[in-house]
Amino acid sequence: MKNTRAIAAGVAVASVLAGALLAAPASATTSAGHGSGGCSLTDKTLTATASVNESLTEQFTTYADTGGEWTGGDSTYSMPLRGGKTGWFFSDSFLGTVNPDGSRPSDSAFVNNSVVVQDAHGLSTITGGTADDPAAIIPPEENGRWYWIGDPAAGPRNTVQVPLLQFERTGPGSFDFQWTANRLATLDGRSLQLQSIIDLPSATGINWGSWTLEEGRYTYIYGIADPDGVRSSYVARVSTHAGLGDTWKFWDGSDWVSSEAAAVPVVPYVANEFSVAKFRDGYLLVTQDTSELFSTRIVARTSCSPVGPFTEPVELYRTPETGLAGSYGDADVFTYNAHEHPQLRKGNQLLVTYNVNTFDNVGDVYDDASIYRPRFVDVELKLSR
């Protein structure tokens, strides 16, 4: 199984990518619309100007090409770690080396999740297993079911808690797999090695863990499902003090209730992974637009509440890699799962990442190692009436 997380993010006819999906200028101005009460943010007009974050791009490119550890991955969540470090949490990850011509060896090690730790000395990779036989930090089960990660959060007693999506294969093809359950991994806060896994609510088919937002007494957990074919977000919450393993309550549109089946969608056309963070006196949601197939658009919405209502989307950036007209000139290449890293925000300047992959997961990802890596973008927001 290679890169199936990316395939899951864009299951559709790959030939759509051959169309003229052109990269637009990296700036846009549009009205954020009007939300209901409680803050001024939703009454503002957002202006977004974006550019590649050259520092992180160079650091990760150099490390992937020469570090001899991590050479590519997706998801690209991040969180502060002890000692002023930042942990970059990845799902499907390639390990090993990159050839001098930029290709990836065909026998490169592949694990379903890893962490790249950034500190004052540079980058280093944490996995499970051993140096000679690396494994995912949260390894597959004996029955072959594997885990892709959600947005990690600080847990009780100096731990890191990681929402998990469990999948299983249903056949030999690239698309032959299905989600089976939501679970929660607890990692040691220092070593980031696995301590335990417990079950999370899974009765409705909502994939929980797209994002976690700590806000005072509560931590909000966002998930996705596809009511009427529209990828939409749902919200649960737990006590911040108790952590993600505490009793979950679900937003039913007017109150927090115990029944997962009562949860209602709060915003449409989100990606499998997105972000919701405090911004000014409201909240800012950043996501890849899923109202169109293989969209190049990264958009933002605002709200006065973590559960919405959210305003109409504002375009922040268009990814230049996608499709035959993109920077790779490859109809198989696509981008997905954009979100912000709020702890790395500088004033109104956001750091946004997105992932790049290809439907040719037996050729392109080995021929050109640069494809299967995150991209880093600075987005400057301006607000006016």
N, C-alpha and C positions, 0 to 999 in steps of 0.2 A: 504494500500500500504506500503510494507516494503522493503527497500533496493533495489528498482528498479533501482537506478542509477548504482549500481554495475552490475546488470543484463544487463543494456543497454551497459555497457562497454565490455561485453563479450557474446553477444547473439550468440549462436551456440550450438552444441550438447554437453551437459555436460559430456557425457561419455568419451570425449577426455581426460579429466583430469585423467582418471584412468590409463593412460599410464605412462611409467617410465619417468616423468618429474623431473629429478634429479637435485639437487642443485650443482652447480659447485663451485670450489674454487673462493674466492672473489677477484681475481686479473686477469688481462688480459693485453696483449700487442699486439697492432696491429697498422698498419699504418693508419693515418687519410686521406691519399690520397692527391691529389692536387686540390686546388680550383683556381678560376680565380682572378688574380690581387688584389692589394690593401692592403694586409697584409701578414705577415709571418706565421700566425697561421696555415693556411691550409696546409703548407708544412712541418709541424712538425709531428712526431710520438708521439702519446699519450700512456702513460702507466698508468693504473688505478689500485689502490689498495684500497679495501673497507673493512669496518668493521662496526658493529653496533654501533651507538651512544648511549652509555650506559646511559649518563646523562639524555637526553630527554626521552629515553625509560622508565627509572625508574620513572621520574617525571610524565609522562602521565599515566603510569600504576598505580602508587599509587593514583593519583588523580581520575582516572576513577573508581578504585576499592573502594575508601574510601571517595571521595569528596561529594557524594550525589547529584551531578548535572549532568555533562556530562559523559556518560559511553562508548561512541563510536561514530564514524562518518567517513565519507569519503570526498574526494576532497583534504583537507589538504593544502589549500593555506595559505600564511602568508604575513603580511606586517607590517612595523613599525607604531606604534600609538603614540599619544602624550604622553609625560612624560616618554619616554624611554621604553614603553611597546611594546609587539609584539602581534598582533592579529592573531590567527589561525582560519581560516574561513573554515567551514565544510558544506557540503550538508547534505544528510539524516543523522540524528543524533538521538541516543538514550539518554534519560535523566532519572535521578532517582538514583537508588542504584544498587549495585551488591551483590548477596548473598554470605555468607561466603565460599561456595564451588566453587565460580567463575562463577556461572550461573547468568543469567539476569532474573528478574521477568517477567512473561508473560504479565503483565499489565504495563510494562515500557512505559513512555511517548515517543512519536516519533514525530519529527518535520523535515521538509525538509531542514532547514538550521539553523546554530547557529554559535557563535563565542566563542572560548576559549581564554581569555586574559591572557597573561603571563607577570608578573612583578616581582620586587624584592621580593615580598611576596609569590609568587607562582602562581597558576592558579585559574581562576574563569570563570564562564559561563554566556554569555549574550544571551537571547532569547527575543522573543516578548511575548505578553500575560501577565499573572500574575504568581506568584510563585505557586499558586494552580492550575492554568490552563495555562501552558506554550504553546506558539505558536512559529512558525518560525518567524525570524526577518522579512523576506519577506513572508507573509502568503499566502496560496492558495487563488485563486479568488473565488467568490461566485459560479461560474459555475464549481468549482472543479479542475480547472487547477492549477498546482503547479509549483514551481520554484526550479531549481538547480542552484548553483552559478558558476560563472566563476572567473577568477583571479581579485581580487579587486585592485583598484588604488586610489591614492590620488586625490581628486576632488577639484574644486574651493571653496574658502571661507570655508576652514577647514571642508570639507566633505570627505566621502569615497564613491567612485562609484563602484558598483558591477555589471558586466555583468550578465545577467540572461538567462537561457534557460527555456522556458515555455513548459510544457507537459500537455497532457490530456489522460485520459483513453479511450480505444476503446472497452473494454470488461472486463470480470471478471478475466482473467488469468494473471499470473505474467508478461508475455511479451506483454500484451494487452495495449500498450500506444504508443503515438507518439509525436514527437516534433511539436510545433505549431508556435513558434515565439521566436525571440531574443528581450530582453528588458533590460533596465538599471535602477537599483535602486540607489538612492542617500540616504546615511545614514548620520546622524549627526556624526561629527568626534569625539565627546566626548562620547556620550551615545551609539552610533552605532544603534540607532533606526531609523526606516524607515521614510524618509521625502517625497519621491516621486518615481514614476515609470514612465518612458517614453518608447516609442517604439524605437527599433534599426533596422537597415536594416535586412530584413528577406525574401526578394523576391526569393532568389535562393536556399534556404534550407541549406546554410552554417550555422553551429552552431558556432557563434562568441563568443569569451571570453575564449578560452582555455588558453590563456596567454595574458598579457599586458606588454609591454616593453617601459618604458619612456627613451627616448634618445634625450636629448637636446630639440629642438623646437617641436619635435613630440613624440607622444605616438603611438606605433604600437600595433594593436589588431590582435591576431592570432585566426583562427577558423578552423573547420574541416568539410570535406565532403568526400564522398566515390566514386570518379569518377572511373568507371570500377571496382568497388569492392575493391579499394585500399584506405584505410583511409589516407588522405592527408591534408596538411595544406595550408591555404590561409592567406593573410595578408591585413589588412586595416590600415589606420593611421588617426590621428586627431591632432589638435593643442594641445600641452601639456597644454598651458595656459588656453585654453577654456574647456578642459576636454572631457570625452568620449561622452558627449551629443552634441558635435560640429558636423559639417558636415564631413562625412566620405569620404575618397578617398581610392581606391582599386588598388592593384598592378596587372597590366595586363601582366606582363612579361617584360615590358620595361619602363613603366611610371605609374604615379598615376592618376587614372581617376575617374569620378563621377559614373560610372555604376557598380553596384555590379555584374551584369551578365558578366562583362568583367574580373573579378578576375580569376586568374589561380593558380593551385596548385604549391607550391614552394618546397615541400619536401614530400616524400611518407612514409608510414608505421609509422605514429605518432599515439599516443593514443588520447583519447578524451581530456585529459589534459596533458600538457607537459610544458617545459620552454625554453625560449631563453633569454640569458643574455650576456652582454659584458664580454669578457674574453681575457686578453692580448690585442693584437691589432685587434682582430676579435670578433666573437660571438660563443657561445657554446649553442647547443640545447641538452636537456636531455629528454628522453622519454622512455616509455616501448615499446619494439619492437612489432609491430603489423603485421609483415610479416609472423608470425606463430600464430596459435590459442593458446590462453592462455599462451603466452610466459612468461618464467621466466626471460628473459633478459632485463636489463636496459642498454640503450646504449646512446652514445653521438655522435653528428656530429658537425663539425665546419664550419664556413663561414666567409667571409670578409664583409658581408652585412646582415642586418636583414632580407632581402628577398632572401638570397642565391646567388649563388648555394651552397648547403651544401655537405660536403664530405660524404664518405661511413661511416656507423656506426662503432663505437668502443665500445666494451662491457665493461661496468663498474662494473656490479654486476649481480648475479643471485639470485632471491628471493627463499628462502628455504621452503616456506610454501605450495607451489602449489601441488595439486594432491595427489594421494594415496601414492606416494613415498616421499611426503613432510613431514615437521615437525609435521603436525597434523595427518598424516596418513589417510586423508579423501579425497576421490575422488571429493568431491564437492567444496573444498576450492581452491580459485584462487587469484591472485594478479593483480593489474592494476594501471594505471594512475600515473606513477612515474614522478617526476620533481624536479628541484633544488629550493633552497631558496637563491637567490643570495645575499640578504642583510645580510645573516648569514654566508657568505663565509669567510674563514680565509686563505688568500693567495691563494694557489692552492688546499686547502682543501674545498670541497663542502659539503654542507648538502643536502642530497636527501631524499625525502620521497616517499613512495608508500602505496597503500591501500590493505587491505586483506578482503575478503568476502567469502561467500559460496552460492551455489545455493539452499541449504536447508535453506531458509529464514524463515521457521516456526519452525525449530528445532535447527540447529547448532548455530545460533546467540543468542539463548536463553540458550542453554546448556552450551556454553563456550563464555563468554563475551569478551574474549581476541581476538577472531577472527576478529570482526568488529572494528578494530582500525588501525591507521596509524603506519607505521614502519619508523624509523629514521636511516639513514646510512651516515657515513662519507666516502667520496671518495677523495683520494689523487691523483691528476693528476701530472704526470711528462711529460715534453716535451723534445724531442730530435730530431735531424735530422736523 
